[in-house]
């Protein structure tokens, strides 16, 4: 018994000494700062062994303040992650909603990376630039009007990889050239904010005959195999660390998984890397860790403040980047050759809707618009599409309050012997409903009516579906599922079996997006962008037909779905 007691005491003593000799890791206090909403934070990279307590003690901050600045810490402290340490300092100039920008510090004491440059250069020939968060070589080159290649060569860089707070030397051009602005000022000093793309001009690199012949040749070639699969990164704000993750993005992901499995069943090889962008303190980690560098395709819904960095990175590294959900990102396709805008723009939908109108010798086109002028931009866009199509048009404008009396004048002025194509230039329920009801009265009186209007009208509660059929209503829409289609039925059954629920529009969209691009890349290889215009496809919910925006531009989807409510109570989709 005595021997056991001694042994126990010796063991406890040994453990006590061992504990005394185990020191917590020494925390290096960071001096790197960042301005977020007018508040100054220190940027700290978490090292192995560090804890919330040790960080709060080292930086002399309250744990509640630390959690407030870094919500992701609720899931635990992970080595290698970047966190923000709150300070009492305030930025001199604070702009609400401004993007995160590092605080510039004196250059003294910072080691310049000039040793790798073989040829000495006078300081008069360059200026110094400290790399900020989210900056890429492409964005820096645009800022100074110098090409990426010039910056790479001037600094002796081996590649385009740069890191936060790196000092770059930007060469100064000997001759000062007047920059070519993308937008010219008008006489009043205001800037034009839109770029018009001529619909009839194609910016493809080869003729249709050459393209189709090359497509057939590429389809007979094996581009990927088990050892070299199609590498795809899916980047979405799943918000998985939250108690309520985004169901829409999870549904999109579920549809994407269905597409990947279908492609694998067909013998294709895919490696999918799924990234929750909300788990990263700053998105530059994806670039620094080369997480998407070798991808054949990146599909992502990125925050507006960060998407330029993504498109710049992908554009420079020739990585196709697909924006599958955001209708506001179509402008990025103007100057990014590897950018693909999936949702069809509202302007293109209007153009496609007007393009469906076929005027014969006994046909007339009439535009109905609200005289209050509350929807002038929408009215003007429709008039522009009608003018572009070269269609003769008569316009009738009236106030909604006179809707009940205008039918009498319409019965007199509109001939029952003519086929009337009616365009409703309104997305407001009150006015659009009134026009369609008046057209229903004309139809009841023997008039031949065809109505063309916004897809939103289908969801108006004040319009019965039977009325849409009676006036032969046409819509142009981004998404529409034909549930009578065989492939659609197979997808729904497979989705139910796998996820025990019904597929949402986001699930359909994820399936269509992934199956389209996987098929194109598998058939054509890594250089598929130069041939994608000649590869339109009709998917379950979307029709896809990409068109390049210009000689140096990316791609936008120009194919919307034309839905017709026929008088015999059918719904047809073209």
Residue pairs with C-beta under 8 A, 6 or more apart in sequence:
24 49
24 51
24 54
25 47
25 48
25 49
25 50
25 54
27 47
27 50
27 54
27 55
27 58
29 42
29 58
29 59
30 42
30 43
30 44
30 45
30 85
31 42
31 105
32 42
32 43
32 102
32 164
32 165
33 40
33 41
33 42
33 43
33 87
33 89
33 102
33 103
33 105
34 40
34 41
34 42
34 43
34 84
34 100
34 101
34 102
34 103
34 133
35 91
35 94
35 98
35 100
35 101
35 102
35 103
36 84
36 100
37 94
37 96
37 97
37 98
38 90
38 91
38 94
38 95
38 96
39 86
39 87
39 89
39 90
39 91
40 87
40 89
40 90
40 91
40 103
41 69
41 84
41 85
41 86
41 87
42 59
42 84
42 85
42 87
43 82
43 83
43 84
43 85
43 102
44 55
44 59
44 82
44 83
44 84
44 85
45 80
45 81
45 82
46 77
46 78
46 79
46 80
46 81
46 82
46 83
47 79
48 79
50 77
50 79
51 77
52 63
52 66
52 73
52 77
53 63
55 61
55 66
55 77
55 83
55 85
56 62
56 63
56 66
59 85
61 85
61 86
65 86
66 73
66 83
66 85
66 86
67 73
67 74
68 86
69 83
69 84
69 85
69 86
70 83
70 84
70 281
71 241
72 81
72 241
72 278
72 279
72 281
73 83
74 241
75 241
77 83
81 281
82 281
82 282
82 285
83 281
84 281
91 103
99 134
99 305
100 133
100 134
100 282
100 305
101 132
101 133
102 130
102 132
102 133
102 164
102 165
104 130
107 128
107 130
107 167
110 130
110 165
110 167
112 128
112 167
112 169
113 155
113 166
113 167
114 169
116 155
116 156
116 157
117 154
117 155
117 156
117 169
118 156
121 154
121 169
124 172
125 171
125 172
126 154
126 169
126 170
126 171
126 172
127 144
127 169
127 170
127 172
128 167
128 168
128 169
128 170
129 140
129 144
129 167
129 168
129 169
129 170
130 165
130 166
130 167
130 168
131 140
131 162
131 163
131 164
131 165
131 166
131 167
131 168
132 164
133 164
133 282
133 284
134 282
134 283
134 284
134 305
134 306
134 309
135 162
135 309
136 160
136 162
136 287
136 309
136 312
136 313
136 316
137 148
137 151
137 152
137 160
137 162
137 316
138 148
138 312
138 313
138 315
138 316
139 308
139 309
139 312
140 151
140 168
140 170
141 147
141 148
141 150
141 151
144 170
145 173
145 177
145 179
146 170
146 171
146 173
148 160
148 316
150 171
151 157
151 168
151 170
151 171
152 159
152 160
154 169
154 170
154 171
155 168
155 169
160 316
160 317
161 287
161 288
161 290
162 168
163 288
164 284
182 195
183 191
183 192
183 193
183 195
184 191
184 192
185 191
186 192
195 331
195 334
197 549
197 550
199 351
199 388
202 533
202 547
202 548
203 548
203 549
203 550
203 551
203 553
204 211
204 530
204 533
204 534
204 548
205 530
206 214
206 530
208 534
211 531
211 533
211 534
212 534
214 531
215 523
215 524
215 531
215 534
215 535
218 523
218 524
218 525
218 531
219 523
219 524
221 525
223 521
223 522
223 524
223 525
223 526
224 230
224 268
224 269
224 521
224 522
225 269
226 269
228 269
229 269
229 270
229 271
230 268
230 269
230 270
230 271
230 296
230 297
230 518
230 521
230 522
231 271
231 273
231 294
231 295
231 296
231 297
232 270
232 271
232 272
232 273
232 295
232 296
232 297
232 298
232 299
232 514
232 517
232 518
233 272
233 273
233 274
233 275
233 291
233 292
233 295
233 297
233 298
233 299
233 300
234 253
234 256
234 272
234 273
234 274
234 275
234 299
234 300
235 275
235 277
235 286
235 292
235 298
235 299
235 300
235 301
235 302
236 246
236 249
236 252
236 253
236 274
236 275
236 276
236 277
236 300
236 301
237 246
237 249
237 276
237 277
237 278
237 301
237 303
238 245
238 246
238 249
238 250
238 253
238 276
238 278
239 245
239 246
239 249
239 276
239 278
240 276
240 278
240 279
241 278
241 279
242 278
248 504
248 506
249 301
249 506
251 503
251 504
251 506
251 507
251 510
252 324
252 325
252 506
252 507
252 509
252 510
253 274
253 510
254 495
254 498
254 499
254 503
254 507
254 510
255 495
255 503
255 506
255 507
255 508
255 509
255 510
255 511
255 512
255 514
256 272
256 299
256 510
256 511
256 513
256 514
257 272
258 491
258 494
258 495
258 498
258 507
258 510
258 511
259 510
259 511
259 512
259 513
259 514
259 515
259 518
260 270
260 272
260 514
260 518
262 515
263 270
263 514
263 515
263 518
263 519
263 522
264 270
268 518
268 522
270 518
273 291
273 292
273 295
275 286
275 291
277 283
277 300
277 302
277 303
280 286
283 302
283 306
283 309
283 310
284 309
285 291
286 292
287 293
287 309
287 313
292 298
292 313
292 314
292 319
293 317
293 319
295 319
296 319
296 320
296 521
296 526
297 319
297 320
297 322
297 517
297 521
298 310
298 314
298 319
298 320
298 321
298 322
299 321
299 322
299 324
299 513
299 514
299 517
300 310
300 321
300 322
300 323
300 324
301 323
301 324
301 325
301 326
302 310
302 323
304 328
307 323
307 329
307 332
308 332
310 321
311 321
311 332
311 336
311 339
312 336
313 319
314 320
314 321
314 336
314 338
314 339
315 321
315 336
315 337
315 338
315 339
318 338
319 338
320 338
320 340
320 517
320 528
320 529
321 336
321 338
321 339
321 340
322 340
322 342
322 513
322 517
323 329
323 332
323 339
323 340
323 341
323 342
323 343
324 342
324 343
324 509
324 510
324 513
325 342
325 343
325 509
326 343
327 343
327 345
327 346
329 341
330 341
330 343
330 345
330 556
332 339
332 341
332 554
333 339
333 340
333 341
333 549
333 553
333 554
333 555
333 556
334 549
334 550
334 553
334 554
335 552
335 553
335 554
336 553
336 554
337 529
337 552
337 553
337 554
338 529
338 554
339 554
339 555
340 546
340 554
340 555
340 557
341 554
341 555
341 556
341 557
342 513
342 542
342 544
342 557
343 478
343 557
344 352
344 478
344 556
344 557
344 558
344 559
344 560
345 556
346 381
347 381
347 385
348 556
348 557
348 558
348 560
349 455
349 476
349 477
349 478
349 560
350 381
350 382
350 385
350 476
351 385
351 388
352 476
352 558
352 559
352 560
352 562
353 385
353 452
353 474
353 475
353 476
353 560
353 562
354 382
354 385
354 386
354 388
354 389
354 391
354 423
354 452
355 385
355 389
356 452
356 474
356 476
356 562
357 365
357 389
357 391
357 421
357 423
357 452
359 365
359 391
359 392
359 421
360 419
362 417
362 418
362 419
363 418
363 419
363 420
363 421
364 394
364 415
364 418
364 419
364 420
364 421
365 386
365 391
365 392
365 393
365 394
365 421
365 423
366 393
366 394
366 395
366 396
366 414
366 420
366 421
366 422
366 423
367 379
367 382
367 383
367 386
367 393
367 394
367 395
367 396
367 423
367 425
368 395
368 396
368 397
368 398
368 422
368 423
368 424
368 425
368 426
368 435
369 375
369 379
369 395
369 396
369 397
369 425
369 426
370 379
370 397
370 398
370 399
370 400
370 425
370 426
370 428
370 431
371 397
371 398
371 399
372 399
372 400
374 428
375 425
375 426
375 427
375 428
378 425
378 426
378 427
379 425
379 426
382 423
382 425
383 393
383 425
386 393
386 423
393 423
396 410
398 406
400 430
400 431
400 434
403 434
403 437
403 438
406 438
407 438
407 441
407 442
410 438
410 442
411 441
411 442
411 445
414 420
414 442
414 447
416 445
416 446
416 447
416 448
418 448
419 448
419 450
420 442
420 447
420 448
420 449
420 450
421 450
421 452
422 435
422 439
422 449
422 450
422 451
422 452
422 471
423 451
423 452
423 453
424 432
424 435
424 436
424 451
424 452
424 453
424 454
424 457
426 432
426 435
426 453
426 454
427 454
427 456
427 457
429 460
429 461
429 462
430 462
432 453
432 454
432 457
432 460
432 463
433 457
433 460
433 462
433 463
436 451
436 453
436 457
436 463
436 467
436 468
436 471
436 473
437 463
437 467
439 449
439 451
439 471
440 467
440 470
440 471
442 449
443 449
443 470
443 471
449 471
449 472
450 471
450 472
450 474
451 468
451 471
451 472
451 473
451 474
452 473
452 474
452 475
453 473
453 474
453 475
454 475
455 475
455 476
455 477
455 478
455 563
457 463
457 468
457 473
457 475
458 468
458 475
458 563
465 565
466 569
468 565
469 565
469 566
469 567
469 568
469 569
470 567
472 564
472 565
472 566
472 567
473 564
473 565
474 562
474 563
474 564
474 565
475 562
475 563
475 564
476 560
476 561
476 562
476 563
477 560
477 561
477 563
478 542
478 560
478 561
479 505
479 508
479 509
479 541
479 542
479 561
480 541
480 561
480 563
480 573
481 488
481 505
481 508
481 540
481 541
482 488
482 573
483 489
483 492
485 540
487 540
488 540
491 503
491 508
491 511
491 540
492 502
492 503
495 501
495 502
495 503
495 507
496 502
503 511
505 541
508 540
508 541
508 542
509 541
509 542
511 539
511 540
511 541
512 539
512 540
512 541
512 542
512 544
513 542
515 539
516 537
516 539
516 544
519 537
520 528
520 532
520 535
521 528
523 535
524 531
524 532
524 535
528 535
529 555
532 546
532 555
533 545
533 546
533 547
533 548
533 555
536 543
536 544
536 545
536 559
537 543
537 544
537 545
538 544
542 557
542 561
543 559
543 560
543 561
544 557
544 559
545 557
545 558
545 559
546 555
546 556
546 557
546 558
547 555
547 556
547 557
547 558
548 554
548 555
549 555
549 556
561 573
561 574
562 573
562 574
563 571
563 572
563 573
564 571
564 572
564 573
564 574
565 571
566 572
